[in-house]
Amino acid sequence: MRVLIVTASLLLIAACDAPPVVSDFNGSSVKLQTSSLVSVRDAKAGTQIEAGRICGKVGKQAEYASTRTLPNYVSEHLYLCL
């Protein structure tokens, strides 16, 4: 039981420090996934930087559009490339 608690705790800590993951990019928009356990302010700051980098590859700027919550403590952030 103790091993299970320690393992679960380590997984939660690791999830909080995970960088945003690009789940979709089509040249006009980019979707980034983050852990829902991260604060909204930290998640938006990290995703804004990553979206700017991705949209910059096609000569555009990233503009935040929305966030939705997915199962398993995942948030998906949509940015438009304008």
C-alpha positions as CSV (number, residue, x, y, z in Angstrom):
1,M,0.0,0.0,0.0
2,R,2.8,2.4,0.9
3,V,4.5,1.8,-2.5
4,L,1.2,2.7,-4.3
5,I,0.8,5.9,-2.4
6,V,4.4,6.9,-3.1
7,T,4.1,6.1,-6.8
8,A,0.8,8.0,-7.1
9,S,2.4,11.0,-5.4
10,L,5.4,11.0,-7.7
11,L,3.1,10.8,-10.8
12,L,1.2,13.8,-9.6
13,I,4.3,15.8,-9.0
14,A,5.7,14.8,-12.5
15,A,2.4,15.8,-14.1
16,C,2.5,19.3,-12.6
17,D,5.9,20.1,-14.2
18,A,5.1,18.7,-17.6
19,P,5.4,21.1,-20.6
20,P,2.5,21.7,-22.9
21,V,2.1,19.0,-25.6
22,V,0.9,19.9,-29.1
23,S,-2.1,17.7,-29.9
24,D,-3.1,19.3,-33.2
25,F,-1.7,21.9,-35.7
26,N,-3.1,22.7,-39.1
27,G,-1.5,26.0,-40.0
28,S,-4.5,28.0,-38.8
29,S,-4.8,26.8,-35.3
30,V,-2.9,24.8,-32.7
31,K,-4.2,22.8,-29.8
32,L,-2.0,22.2,-26.7
33,Q,-2.7,19.9,-23.8
34,T,-1.6,20.4,-20.2
35,S,-2.3,18.8,-16.9
36,S,-5.5,20.1,-15.2
37,L,-3.5,20.0,-11.9
38,V,-1.4,23.0,-13.0
39,S,-2.7,26.4,-12.1
40,V,-4.6,28.2,-14.9
41,R,-2.1,31.1,-14.8
42,D,0.9,28.8,-15.2
43,A,-0.8,26.7,-17.9
44,K,-1.8,29.8,-20.0
45,A,1.7,31.3,-19.7
46,G,3.4,28.0,-20.9
47,T,0.9,27.4,-23.7
48,Q,1.1,31.0,-24.9
49,I,4.9,30.6,-25.4
50,E,4.6,27.2,-27.1
51,A,1.7,28.4,-29.3
52,G,3.7,31.4,-30.3
53,R,6.6,29.2,-31.3
54,I,4.4,26.8,-33.3
55,C,2.5,29.6,-35.1
56,G,5.7,31.5,-35.8
57,K,6.9,28.6,-37.9
58,V,4.3,29.6,-40.5
59,G,4.8,33.3,-40.1
60,K,1.8,33.9,-37.9
61,Q,1.1,35.0,-34.3
62,A,-0.8,32.9,-31.7
63,E,-4.0,34.3,-30.2
64,Y,-5.8,32.5,-27.4
65,A,-9.3,31.2,-28.2
66,S,-10.5,28.7,-25.6
67,T,-9.8,26.0,-23.1
68,R,-11.7,22.8,-22.5
69,T,-11.3,20.1,-19.9
70,L,-10.7,16.5,-21.1
71,P,-10.9,13.3,-19.1
72,N,-7.9,12.2,-17.0
73,Y,-7.0,15.6,-15.7
74,V,-6.1,17.1,-19.1
75,S,-6.9,20.6,-20.3
76,E,-6.8,21.4,-24.1
77,H,-6.0,25.0,-25.1
78,L,-6.9,26.3,-28.5
79,Y,-4.9,29.1,-30.1
80,L,-5.6,30.6,-33.5
81,C,-2.7,31.4,-35.8
82,L,-3.4,34.9,-37.2
